[in-house]
Amino acid sequence: MLKEIIRPFQYKKMKHLKIEDSQSKNKQKSKNYFATLKRIWYFLSSNKGLLFLVLFMVFLSSALGLLGPYLVGMAIDDYIVTRKMDGFVTLLVSLGVIYVFYSLTIWFQNYWMIGIAQDTVYTMRMRLFQHLHKLPIPFFDKRQHGELMSRITNDIENVSSTLNSSVIQIFSSLLTLIGTVAVMLWLSPLLTLLTLIIVPLMFFGMKWITKRTGPLFKEQQRNLGELNGFIEETISGQRIIKTFSQEKKVTAEFLEKGERLKAAGFWAQTYSGLIPKLMNVLNNLSFAIIAGIGGILALNNMISIGVIVIFVEYSRQFTRPLNDLANQFNTLLSAVAGAERVFEILDEEEEFKNERSLHELPQVKGEVEFKNVTFSYEEESKTVKNIDFHVYPGETAAFVGPTGAGKTTLINLLSRFYEVDSGGIFIDGYDLSKVKKESLRKYMGFVLQDSFMFQGTVRENIRYGRLAASDDAVVEAAKLANAHSFIVKLPDGYDTVLSQEGSGISQGQKQLLSIARAFLANPSILILDEATSSIDTVTELKIQAALQKLMNGRTSFVIAHRLNTIQNADRIFVLDEGRIIEEGNHDTLLKKKGFYYQLHGKAAASGI
């Protein structure tokens, strides 16, 4: 038990330097808070009219809130102290009406602000989701998917909760603060000045607290994103975790990340929790000053008892907005930290941003040429080097070679998921660097090793190849892919709902659906990446037959470790360490007795 109590304080000692470093870095980035708030306002501004009504209601509620205590003070001086009851009932009725209208203005401003906040967050979430689909593949390759999910859900929800409560509270507190000080100065400048003694104390206390909470809230959001990414990764990899009995390892990693999140959250909430305590102390101090000095002034007939009562109530109204502003400032810091993570993604350059000057690719025949292409994922090491080859329309070209030779990289470059460092890629004589990516990819079809299925019906998954396709076209594509026979045996046929990633059907059946999807897309250039790996012999024969029909008349690029699947290819390119070291058809390469010959011998010995 003692260990659990001490642990957070150990964290403070260990992390102190890190937090201080974070603070020094964030001093240079303090303008980001205002820039982020300005961008949030941009989303809010789409509801300017309704926001104006909210602010008007905030103004009314603040004015009514100030009027109530003033009338109470008047009642004491004019009726209770003098014992004159004429007009007292009228004043009480007026007071009741004021508080009824005060409640109504509060209800309306909250009701409208909730609508504005939800609309704003909906727009932000949709904008972020749409932007994610405009980002290039390298962006996703470098980030955990769970961490990205955290930005769409947790960080935006953080902004949502702040907009729902904080915006009104901040405006209301500011107006109440200004109005309270104005009325207090009018009633008694001396008591007002004495009441304002707490402001410097509050300022220095707030500065000390917020200096620590800002970096901690950012660290909390970052740790939450990392934890979400780790959870998503472990759930997706459960089969591997259980296969290698690594449950203890991932549990230990989860506990470590959870401890970091808990520690950051502990100190963020601990420091921010000091604010209401500080404000209560200052509130009590203000009350003591007013009661003491006000009593002396009243005994000397310098002010009335009603004024003291008004000041006591206004002093609470003075410190309450300060307290609210302090609390909302911490909430705002947390929201800004979340919004910054959202805007960080929105600031990522879109894949198609600079393509307005590029031209549309006309109907593709399928002639593909690589000219002296060089590319590297990392600057220090080249993945492919000086690649040259020419494939003619309707030909089948195969890439073979050891893992890491650059086979999949060439496909990534051809589809422009990545851009070449030097050299050029041409289709039908058109330089791909001058062609819009979308117009290129609409002529390309992919059948990959991992056949991804979306949650939805079999029909919807096939139709993903061409959304405008009719039901008859979907069925025809399934027949061409040899998938129709197993589809009709499913519980609801083409309307059978597949769960996420297609669980409920075999890997081979998913592959046949992918081929049907490609048939429906009717591409000019076909990419097959390990399309028959890890498939049983009977299903492989069906897939091979379907692929042969699919490749007929199309320029096809095949990546395969199983050399028996590419023996009929027109051209085979043998890669090693990013270079093409051999080229020819199956028989020609065997006669050379080079690298391909060695690969074929090893494959034959292994039965593949």
Secondary structure, 3 states (H helix, E strand, C coil): CHHHHHHHHHHHHHHHHHHHHHHHHHHCCCHHHHHHHHHHHHHHHHHHHHHHHHHHHHHHHHHHHHHHHHHHHHHHHHHHCCCCCCCHHHHHHHHHHHHHHHHHHHHHHHHHHHHHHHHHHHHHHHHHHHHHCCCCHHHHHCCCHHHHHHHHHHHHHHHHHHHHHHHHHHHHHHHHHHHHHHHHHHHCHHHHHHHCCHHHHHHHHHHHHHHHHHHHHHHHHHHHHHHHHHHHHHHHCHHHHHHCCCHHHHHHHHHHHHHHHHHHHHHHHHHHHHHHHHHHHHHHHHHHHHHHHHHHHHHCCCCCHHHHHHHHHHHHHHHHHHHHHHHHHHHHHHHHHHHHHHHHHHCCCCCCCCCCCCECCCCCCCCEEEEEEEECCECCECCEEEEEEEECCCCEEEEECCCCCCHHHHHHHHCCCCCCCEEEEEECCEEHHHECHHHHHCCEEEECCCCCCCCEEHHHHHHCCCCCCCHHHHHHHHHHCCCHHHHCCCCCHHHCEECHHHCCCCHHHHHHHHHHHHHHHCCCEEEEECCCCCCCHHHHHHHHHHHHHHHCCCEEEEECCCHHHCCCCCEEEEEECCEEEEEECHHHHHHHCCHHHHHHHHHHHHCC
